[in-house]
Amino acid sequence: MENPVRFDIWTVVRPGAAAEAFADSLLLNRNLPEPEARRQVSRSSREGAFVRLAGGVPWSHVLRVRDAPPAWTGELRCYQEGYSPADPPAGYCPEHDLYFGGCLGCHVCTGFFVR
């Protein structure tokens, strides 16, 4: 049996806000070496590439970030955990502004997610 779905939040760093973004602890991935994190933030600020803001979070966290995003963020996107802007998602739910994989549809609509 599968576990309920968690979510990953991706964002683009506003131009000129790389230092502020890097300093924000939400952006730091414990498994990502500092030089790689700096490179990703810098690239996002310069080129508009997406960086992961938070991973494996419950839906309530997604809603909090959407209500009060960090000042350095540009566009925010929410994906089913394990998917990213680099992956072609199987679907998109406009009601929940959620990209998801698989054939089961939006996990928020179906209720199969970590709240």
PyMOL commands that set and color helices and strands:
alter all, ss='L'
color gray80, all
select helices_A, chain A and resi 18-23+34-47+59-67+107-110
alter helices_A, ss='H'
color red, helices_A
select strands_A, chain A and resi 7-13+50-57+73-80+91-93+98-100
alter strands_A, ss='S'
color yellow, strands_A
deselect
rebuild
show_as cartoon
